[in-house]
Amino acid sequence: MITKQTQNKTQNKRRKFCVSFAFLFCLSFAFLPIATQAAAVTSISDIISTSAPSTSANHTIQFTIAAEIPASGKIIITPQAGQFTIPAGLDYTDIDLKDDSVDLTLDSSAGTGADSAVGVSVTTGTSGSITFTLNDTDAVAGSSTIAVEIGTNAEEGETGDVQITNPSAVTSYTMGVETQNSSSDTLDEGTAMIAIVDQVSASSGAGEATTTEEVVVIESVIVGGLGGVSPDRPLTNIIFEGQAPPESTVFILKEGEVTTSTFTGGDDEFSILLENIRSAIYDFSIYVIDRVGRISSPISLETSVPIGKTTEVKDIIVPPTISIEKEKVEQGKSVVVRGESIPNQEVLVKVGDREEPIGRIQTDETGQYEFEIPTRTLAQGLYRIQTQVQIENVLSPSSSPVEFQVIIPLIEEPKEPEKEEPVLPPEEEPKIKPEPKPDRPVIEIPDEVKPEPLPEKPEEPKTIKEVIKEAPQKVLDKIVRAVSSRTGKLLLFIVILVLVYLIFKSVLKSRD
């Protein structure tokens, strides 16, 4: 018989065994490889000394890493391939590298031992890169802020004298950043966007954005090697100011979608504020709908919205609206063109691709304009008209084009005069005076202007009757073409021989 003491001993042994097994089981996991995941990182930005195309510029690239870069690890800066040019003379003397505002010593190759040099390797050309390799002892701690200065702004040790050349086209480009360990495994990576823009001329009428000497580009997110998430980018504002026809609606589009609109009322000026938008490069468009529903041609504005600043796009002149009375007009008659623009300003009228205006008219106090074009001297064909408004020697963009076609009137055969029947005098009616013809300005198209070619009309599908009617003729044409060939002639000769043989044979049988 098992005593109670024996049962307790057995239970204690079981507890000790279970505890020991659990301890060994957990301990075994300490020696297993653990998958690492990059922590969340903050943001990257680049400041260039000039945003002009095809121009040498300094770069100040700043970013905060998430994971530690170990000894012999790397930092790689890669401008967008095929766009930026790293000149052949650029080397470590044209570059500064800072770790939390402390300058690090640079050389052509990585050093040995603590506080020794960081190696710099430069791949030149339009698909170049700059690689920093840490020495074999020192690491860069996680959460460090790294700054890279490239160009004449690199003043630690020797002052740099070689800069990276901007792309030639006006748009936005990337500047890539990547950190690696000594085995070239990616730790963190990210991309900054750089805006290459021309200075906006007031003469374009498209507005002028206020900028500083240095262009702050889009702040972009560095994504950790295994999916780190960064904080939100800061929000900023942009203001659009300009002139448009009175009592019209001004629309602002961002990336092709209507963002907001405003009504000008009796005034021709407008001001629109877009609040709380991310710092980035945007394609904005502006157009108006006037009081009778005519739509202006849009103005396209590629605008860089910098970090932490309110951007102002000023002096926008919206193109005039325009419409035409009729699209076809008989030679000798006039065609009327109407539209709206800024009140009491001069409107230039252009035809086709001709640079010089063919006439000028004045808008009235409500912004409306109207003129007629006589066609008595115009050749038969298509003519394209556009208008621009001029304000203190500044021209707006051109309006949307309107077209009219001059046609030759048909000459009817003279009819025999009908016999006039005596007409009884009508009862007296109140006389109605005809309305006076409006006194419109007349703008003539010069004789040297040639009409544009008419668009080709698509061939209309044939009816079943037409197809059936043409079928025998087509078959006959094919037979004639076949017989006309060398092979066709030979086949025809053989057929004739066979027919002659059969006829001759039939005649002989009939005689028998």
Secondary structure as GFF3:
##gff-version 3
##sequence-region A 1 512
A	DSSP	alpha_helix	4	30	.	.	.	ID=ss1
A	DSSP	beta_strand	43	48	.	.	.	ID=ss2
A	DSSP	beta_strand	56	57	.	.	.	ID=ss3
A	DSSP	beta_strand	59	64	.	.	.	ID=ss4
A	DSSP	beta_strand	74	79	.	.	.	ID=ss5
A	DSSP	three_ten_helix	92	94	.	.	.	ID=ss6
A	DSSP	beta_strand	95	99	.	.	.	ID=ss7
A	DSSP	beta_strand	102	103	.	.	.	ID=ss8
A	DSSP	beta_strand	106	107	.	.	.	ID=ss9
A	DSSP	beta_strand	118	123	.	.	.	ID=ss10
A	DSSP	beta_strand	129	133	.	.	.	ID=ss11
A	DSSP	beta_strand	145	150	.	.	.	ID=ss12
A	DSSP	beta_strand	164	165	.	.	.	ID=ss13
A	DSSP	beta_strand	171	180	.	.	.	ID=ss14
A	DSSP	beta_strand	186	196	.	.	.	ID=ss15
A	DSSP	three_ten_helix	202	204	.	.	.	ID=ss16
A	DSSP	beta_strand	206	209	.	.	.	ID=ss17
A	DSSP	beta_strand	215	216	.	.	.	ID=ss18
A	DSSP	beta_strand	220	224	.	.	.	ID=ss19
A	DSSP	beta_strand	235	243	.	.	.	ID=ss20
A	DSSP	beta_strand	249	254	.	.	.	ID=ss21
A	DSSP	beta_strand	257	263	.	.	.	ID=ss22
A	DSSP	beta_strand	269	278	.	.	.	ID=ss23
A	DSSP	beta_strand	280	289	.	.	.	ID=ss24
A	DSSP	beta_strand	299	305	.	.	.	ID=ss25
A	DSSP	beta_strand	311	317	.	.	.	ID=ss26
A	DSSP	beta_strand	323	324	.	.	.	ID=ss27
A	DSSP	beta_strand	328	330	.	.	.	ID=ss28
A	DSSP	beta_strand	334	340	.	.	.	ID=ss29
A	DSSP	beta_strand	346	351	.	.	.	ID=ss30
A	DSSP	beta_strand	359	362	.	.	.	ID=ss31
A	DSSP	beta_strand	368	374	.	.	.	ID=ss32
A	DSSP	beta_strand	381	391	.	.	.	ID=ss33
A	DSSP	beta_strand	394	395	.	.	.	ID=ss34
A	DSSP	beta_strand	402	407	.	.	.	ID=ss35
A	DSSP	alpha_helix	464	484	.	.	.	ID=ss36
A	DSSP	alpha_helix	486	511	.	.	.	ID=ss37
###
